[in-house]
Amino acid sequence: IKQLTQGDWEVSSVYGFSNDGKYIYISGNKENAISFDTYKINIETAEITRLSSENGSHQAYFHAFDKYFIDVYSNTNTPARYNLCDTNGKIIKTILDSKNPLEEYNLGEMSIGTLKAADGKTDLYYRLITPPDFDKNKKYPAIIYVYGGPHAQLIVDRWMGGASGWEYYMAQNGYVMLTIDNRGSANRGMEFESVIHRQMGVEEAADQMQGVEFLRNLGYIDMERLGVHGWSYGGFMTITLMTKHNDIFKVGVAGGPVTDWKYYEIMYCERYMDSPQDNPEGFEQTSLLNKTQDLIGRLMVIHGAIDNIVVWQHSLDFVNECIKNKVLVDYFVYPRHEHNVRGYDRIHLMRTITRYFDDHLK
C-alpha cells in the first residue's frame, strides 16, 4: 500500500482502474481550486497525467478503461461540451458543442478572483456580478449570496461561474451580487474545512465580513444598502450575519435556516460540533435562539412545513424567541414543501425573495 497523490489539492472522484491494473483514473482540482480535471495515475511510478485539455470543470464517463471516455465539461466561456476521448486524453470527436442559451440577454459582467480570509493568509475565491449598465460613478445596493458550510463550493470554473440565473437577474435589476467560499467550505483540504470544528458560524462569518470590506473598497457600493441571502446552512449564515453585524446588513432572507445545532441530525452535526454534552459552549455560542434581541434590520425567514432535514422547529422556535423579545420579523411558510421549494412553486419563491429585497433594499 502506498500513497499516489500528494500536494495542496483534492481528489473528488475515483473512476476506476485500467483493465491491466497499471493505471487509476481520477478527478481532482490539481490545477487550481475551482477547476476539476480528469487524470490517470501510473500506480507503479505515481506519475500523474492530465487527460482533460481545456480549463474548466470536467466529468468523465468511461466505457472501457483501456479505450475511450466521454469528457463533459463547461467553463465560464463554454456552456457545455461533450468530447469523445481516448485514455491518453486525445479528442476523437466532439459530440456536442452547446451554443450560449443566454446570448440574446443583456447580462451583467461576472468576474472571479481571490481575497484574503480573516486569518490574513488564506486565499478565498469570490464571484462578483455587476449590472449590465454598470457605471462606476453610481452607488449600487449589494447582496451577498451565501452558503458557507461544508460539502459545497459555490465558486467554480464552469458555465456562469457556478452562479444561479437569479443572481444574474438581480444584477440586471441594479444589484451588485457577491458570493464568497469562506473557510469551512468544500474542496480546499482538511485544514481549510476544519476551522469550523466546534464553532460553526464563527470563522465563516469572519470571512464573509472580509467580503464586506472588499465591497466597501470597490467604491461604488452603497454600504447603507447591503443585504444577504442564503438557504439551509446559508440561512443559518444569513441570520448569523444579520444579528452579529446588525450595523452592516440591512435586509436578509433566510431560507430553511438552522437556528440551533442541537436540533440538527446527529451524523452531520456531531461530525463538526461534537455533542451538546461535550461542547456546551460551542452550541451556546452558535445558537441563534439567544440572539434575536440583536436583530435590527429587516429579516424574512422562509421554511417548508414538511422539511425533514432542517425541521420546522428551527424557524418556529426562532420566531417564537422574536415574539418573546418583541423583535419584528417576517415569516413565510410553504405548506407542502420539504427542505427547499422545487418545481412550479419555485417561481413563487424567487418572486417572494426578489420583492422583499426590492421593497426594503433597492
C-alpha positions as CSV (number, residue, x, y, z in Angstrom):
1,I,0.0,0.0,0.0
2,K,1.3,3.4,-0.9
3,Q,0.1,7.0,-1.4
4,L,-0.3,8.0,-5.0
5,T,-1.2,11.7,-4.7
6,Q,0.1,14.5,-2.6
7,G,0.0,18.3,-2.5
8,D,-2.5,21.1,-1.9
9,W,-5.4,19.6,-3.9
10,E,-8.3,17.2,-3.6
11,V,-9.3,14.0,-5.3
12,S,-13.0,14.4,-5.9
13,S,-13.8,11.1,-7.6
14,V,-12.2,7.8,-8.4
15,Y,-13.5,6.5,-11.7
16,G,-11.7,3.1,-11.7
17,F,-8.7,1.1,-12.9
18,S,-7.4,0.3,-16.3
19,N,-8.0,-3.3,-17.3
20,D,-4.4,-4.2,-16.9
21,G,-4.3,-2.7,-13.4
22,K,-1.5,-0.3,-14.3
23,Y,-3.5,3.0,-14.1
24,I,-6.1,4.5,-11.9
25,Y,-8.4,7.3,-13.2
26,I,-9.5,10.1,-11.0
27,S,-11.0,13.6,-10.9
28,G,-9.3,16.4,-8.9
29,N,-8.6,20.1,-8.7
30,K,-4.8,19.9,-9.1
31,E,-4.5,22.8,-11.5
32,N,-6.4,25.3,-9.2
33,A,-9.0,25.0,-6.5
34,I,-12.0,25.9,-8.7
35,S,-11.3,23.7,-11.7
36,F,-11.8,19.9,-11.9
37,D,-9.9,17.8,-14.4
38,T,-9.6,14.1,-15.3
39,Y,-6.3,12.4,-14.6
40,K,-4.7,9.0,-14.9
41,I,-2.1,7.9,-12.4
42,N,0.6,5.3,-13.1
43,I,0.3,3.0,-10.0
44,E,3.9,1.9,-10.2
45,T,5.6,5.3,-10.6
46,A,2.8,7.6,-9.2
47,E,3.2,9.7,-12.3
48,I,0.0,11.9,-12.9
49,T,-1.2,12.7,-16.4
50,R,-3.8,15.3,-17.0
51,L,-6.3,14.0,-19.6
52,S,-8.6,17.0,-19.9
53,S,-7.2,19.5,-22.3
54,E,-9.4,22.6,-21.7
55,N,-9.6,24.6,-18.4
56,G,-12.9,24.2,-16.6
57,S,-14.9,21.6,-14.7
58,H,-14.8,18.2,-16.2
59,Q,-16.8,15.0,-15.6
60,A,-15.6,11.8,-17.2
61,Y,-17.7,8.8,-18.3
62,F,-15.7,5.7,-19.1
63,H,-16.9,2.9,-21.4
64,A,-13.8,0.7,-21.2
65,F,-10.9,1.8,-19.2
66,D,-8.4,0.8,-21.9
67,K,-10.2,2.6,-24.8
68,Y,-12.4,5.6,-24.5
69,F,-14.2,8.0,-22.2
70,I,-16.7,10.9,-22.7
71,D,-15.4,14.2,-21.3
72,V,-18.3,16.5,-20.3
73,Y,-17.2,20.0,-19.2
74,S,-18.0,23.7,-19.1
75,N,-16.2,26.8,-18.1
76,T,-17.0,30.4,-17.7
77,N,-16.9,30.9,-21.5
78,T,-18.3,27.5,-22.6
79,P,-21.9,26.4,-21.8
80,A,-21.3,22.7,-22.3
81,R,-19.1,20.5,-24.5
82,Y,-19.1,16.7,-24.8
83,N,-15.9,15.1,-26.3
84,L,-15.2,11.5,-27.1
85,C,-11.5,11.0,-26.0
86,D,-9.1,8.1,-25.8
87,T,-7.5,7.2,-22.5
88,N,-4.5,9.3,-23.3
89,G,-6.7,12.4,-23.5
90,K,-6.8,12.8,-27.3
91,I,-10.1,14.2,-28.5
92,I,-11.5,11.7,-31.1
93,K,-14.8,13.6,-31.8
94,T,-16.8,16.4,-30.4
95,I,-20.3,15.0,-29.7
96,L,-22.0,18.2,-28.5
97,D,-20.9,21.9,-28.5
98,S,-23.7,23.9,-26.9
99,K,-24.5,27.4,-28.0
100,N,-24.9,30.1,-25.4
101,P,-28.6,30.0,-24.5
102,L,-28.4,33.4,-22.9
103,E,-26.7,35.1,-25.9
104,E,-29.7,37.4,-26.5
105,Y,-29.9,38.5,-22.9
106,N,-28.2,41.6,-21.5
107,L,-26.4,40.1,-18.6
108,G,-24.1,41.7,-16.1
109,E,-20.4,41.1,-16.1
110,M,-19.2,38.2,-13.9
111,S,-15.7,38.1,-12.5
112,I,-13.9,35.6,-10.3
113,G,-11.0,36.5,-8.0
114,T,-9.4,36.0,-4.6
115,L,-9.3,37.9,-1.4
116,K,-7.7,37.2,2.0
117,A,-9.6,35.3,4.7
118,A,-9.9,36.8,8.2
119,D,-6.7,34.9,9.2
120,G,-4.8,37.2,6.9
121,K,-3.2,34.5,4.9
122,T,-5.7,32.1,3.3
123,D,-6.9,32.9,-0.2
124,L,-10.7,32.8,-0.7
125,Y,-12.4,32.7,-4.0
126,Y,-15.2,35.2,-4.8
127,R,-17.6,35.8,-7.6
128,L,-18.8,39.3,-8.4
129,I,-21.7,40.2,-10.8
130,T,-22.3,43.8,-11.7
131,P,-25.3,45.3,-13.5
132,P,-25.2,45.2,-17.3
133,D,-25.4,49.1,-17.5
134,F,-22.7,49.4,-14.8
135,D,-21.4,52.9,-14.1
136,K,-18.5,53.1,-11.5
137,N,-19.7,56.6,-10.7
138,K,-23.0,55.4,-9.3
139,K,-23.7,53.8,-5.9
140,Y,-25.3,50.3,-6.0
141,P,-27.0,48.2,-3.4
142,A,-25.3,44.8,-2.9
143,I,-26.5,41.4,-1.9
144,I,-24.2,38.7,-0.6
145,Y,-25.4,35.2,-1.6
146,V,-24.0,32.8,1.0
147,Y,-23.9,29.1,1.8
148,G,-20.6,28.8,3.7
149,G,-20.9,25.3,5.1
150,P,-19.0,22.0,4.3
151,H,-19.9,19.9,1.3
152,A,-20.5,22.9,-1.0
153,Q,-18.3,25.0,-3.3
154,L,-20.1,27.9,-5.0
155,I,-17.3,29.5,-6.9
156,V,-16.2,27.1,-9.7
157,D,-14.8,27.4,-13.2
158,R,-17.9,26.4,-15.1
159,W,-20.7,28.0,-17.0
160,M,-21.9,31.2,-15.4
161,G,-19.2,30.8,-12.8
162,G,-21.5,28.5,-10.8
163,A,-24.0,31.3,-10.2
164,S,-27.7,30.8,-10.4
165,G,-29.9,32.6,-13.0
166,W,-31.5,34.6,-10.1
167,E,-28.2,36.2,-9.3
168,Y,-27.8,37.5,-12.8
169,Y,-31.4,38.6,-12.8
170,M,-30.8,40.6,-9.6
171,A,-27.8,42.2,-11.3
172,Q,-30.0,43.1,-14.2
173,N,-32.2,44.9,-11.7
174,G,-29.5,47.1,-10.3
175,Y,-27.8,45.0,-7.6
176,V,-24.2,44.0,-7.3
177,M,-24.1,40.3,-6.3
178,L,-21.2,38.8,-4.3
179,T,-20.5,35.3,-3.2
180,I,-17.5,34.0,-1.3
181,D,-16.4,30.5,-0.5
182,N,-15.3,31.0,3.1
183,R,-13.1,28.7,5.1
184,G,-15.1,25.7,6.0
185,S,-16.5,25.1,2.5
186,A,-15.6,22.2,0.3
187,N,-12.7,21.1,-1.9
188,R,-9.9,23.1,-0.3
189,G,-8.5,20.4,2.1
190,M,-8.9,19.3,5.7
191,E,-7.2,22.3,7.3
192,F,-9.4,24.7,5.3
193,E,-12.6,22.9,6.3
194,S,-11.8,22.1,9.9
195,V,-11.7,25.7,11.1
196,I,-15.4,25.3,11.8
197,H,-14.9,22.4,14.2
198,R,-16.9,23.0,17.5
199,Q,-17.7,26.6,16.4
200,M,-19.9,26.5,13.2
201,G,-20.6,30.0,12.0
202,V,-17.8,31.8,13.7
203,E,-14.9,31.8,11.2
204,E,-17.4,31.6,8.3
205,A,-18.9,34.9,9.4
206,A,-15.5,36.5,9.9
207,D,-14.5,35.5,6.3
208,Q,-17.8,36.9,4.9
209,M,-17.0,40.2,6.6
210,Q,-13.8,40.3,4.6
211,G,-16.2,40.3,1.6
212,V,-18.0,43.3,3.1
213,E,-14.7,45.1,3.3
214,F,-14.0,44.1,-0.3
215,L,-17.3,45.7,-1.3
216,R,-16.5,48.8,0.6
217,N,-13.2,49.2,-1.1
218,L,-14.8,48.9,-4.6
219,G,-16.0,52.5,-4.1
220,Y,-19.3,52.0,-6.0
221,I,-21.3,50.2,-3.3
222,D,-23.9,52.0,-1.2
223,M,-22.9,50.4,2.2
224,E,-26.2,51.6,3.7
225,R,-27.9,49.1,1.3
226,L,-26.3,45.8,2.0
227,G,-28.3,42.6,2.0
228,V,-27.7,38.9,2.5
229,H,-29.5,35.7,1.4
230,G,-28.9,32.0,1.7
231,W,-30.7,28.7,2.3
232,S,-30.1,25.9,4.8
233,Y,-26.5,26.5,6.1
234,G,-26.8,29.7,4.1
235,G,-30.0,30.5,6.0
236,F,-28.1,30.0,9.3
237,M,-25.3,32.2,8.0
238,T,-27.8,34.9,6.9
239,I,-29.3,35.2,10.4
240,T,-25.8,35.0,11.9
241,L,-24.7,37.9,9.9
242,M,-27.9,39.9,10.4
243,T,-27.6,39.6,14.2
244,K,-23.8,39.6,14.7
245,H,-23.2,42.5,12.3
246,N,-26.5,44.3,12.6
247,D,-24.9,47.7,11.9
248,I,-23.8,46.4,8.4
249,F,-26.6,44.2,7.0
250,K,-30.0,46.0,6.4
251,V,-32.0,43.2,4.8
252,G,-31.8,39.4,4.9
253,V,-33.8,36.5,3.5
254,A,-33.0,33.2,5.4
255,G,-34.4,30.0,3.8
256,G,-34.7,26.7,5.8
257,P,-32.3,28.0,8.4
258,V,-30.6,26.0,11.2
259,T,-31.2,28.1,14.3
260,D,-29.7,25.7,16.9
261,W,-27.3,22.9,16.0
262,K,-28.7,20.7,18.8
263,Y,-31.8,20.2,16.7
264,Y,-29.9,19.1,13.6
265,E,-29.2,15.5,12.5
266,I,-26.6,13.8,14.6
267,M,-24.4,12.3,11.9
268,Y,-23.8,15.7,10.4
269,C,-23.8,18.0,13.5
270,E,-21.6,15.9,15.8
271,R,-19.0,15.4,13.0
272,Y,-18.4,19.2,13.2
273,M,-19.6,20.3,16.6
274,D,-19.2,17.2,18.7
275,S,-22.1,16.6,21.1
276,P,-24.0,19.2,23.1
277,Q,-22.7,17.5,26.2
278,D,-19.1,17.6,25.1
279,N,-19.3,21.1,23.6
280,P,-21.9,23.2,25.5
281,E,-20.0,26.4,25.0
282,G,-19.9,25.9,21.2
283,F,-23.6,25.1,20.9
284,E,-24.5,28.1,23.1
285,Q,-22.2,30.4,21.1
286,T,-23.6,29.5,17.7
287,S,-27.2,29.2,18.6
288,L,-29.4,31.9,17.0
289,L,-32.2,31.4,19.5
290,N,-30.4,33.6,22.1
291,K,-29.6,36.3,19.5
292,T,-33.0,37.5,18.4
293,Q,-32.7,40.7,20.5
294,D,-29.7,41.6,18.3
295,L,-31.9,41.7,15.1
296,I,-32.3,45.2,13.9
297,G,-32.7,45.0,10.1
298,R,-35.5,43.6,8.0
299,L,-35.4,39.8,8.0
300,M,-37.6,37.3,6.2
301,V,-37.5,33.7,7.3
302,I,-38.8,31.1,4.8
303,H,-39.4,27.4,5.6
304,G,-41.0,24.3,4.1
305,A,-43.6,23.0,6.5
306,I,-42.6,19.4,5.9
307,D,-38.8,19.9,5.9
308,N,-37.3,16.7,7.0
309,I,-33.7,17.9,7.0
310,V,-33.8,21.3,8.8
311,V,-37.1,20.5,10.7
312,W,-39.7,23.2,11.1
313,Q,-38.9,23.6,14.8
314,H,-35.8,25.6,13.9
315,S,-37.6,28.5,12.4
316,L,-40.7,28.2,14.7
317,D,-38.5,28.5,17.8
318,F,-36.6,31.4,16.3
319,V,-39.9,33.3,15.5
320,N,-41.1,32.5,19.0
321,E,-38.0,34.0,20.5
322,C,-38.5,37.1,18.4
323,I,-42.0,37.4,19.8
324,K,-40.8,37.0,23.3
325,N,-38.2,39.7,22.8
326,K,-40.6,42.0,20.9
327,V,-38.5,41.8,17.8
328,L,-40.2,42.2,14.4
329,V,-39.5,39.5,11.8
330,D,-41.2,38.5,8.6
331,Y,-42.1,34.8,8.1
332,F,-43.3,32.8,5.1
333,V,-44.2,29.1,5.0
334,Y,-44.5,26.8,2.0
335,P,-47.1,24.2,3.4
336,R,-46.3,21.4,1.0
337,H,-42.6,21.6,0.5
338,E,-39.6,20.0,2.2
339,H,-36.1,21.4,2.6
340,N,-36.3,23.6,-0.5
341,V,-39.0,24.8,-2.8
342,R,-38.9,22.9,-6.1
343,G,-41.0,22.6,-9.2
344,Y,-43.5,25.2,-10.3
345,D,-43.7,26.8,-6.8
346,R,-40.1,27.9,-7.1
347,I,-41.2,30.7,-9.3
348,H,-43.3,31.9,-6.4
349,L,-40.3,31.6,-4.0
350,M,-38.0,33.6,-6.2
351,R,-40.6,36.3,-6.7
352,T,-41.1,36.5,-3.0
353,I,-37.4,36.8,-2.3
354,T,-36.9,39.4,-5.0
355,R,-39.8,41.5,-3.9
356,Y,-38.5,41.6,-0.4
357,F,-35.2,43.0,-1.4
358,D,-36.8,45.4,-3.9
359,D,-39.2,46.7,-1.1
360,H,-36.6,47.1,1.6
361,L,-33.1,47.4,0.0
362,K,-33.3,48.8,-3.6
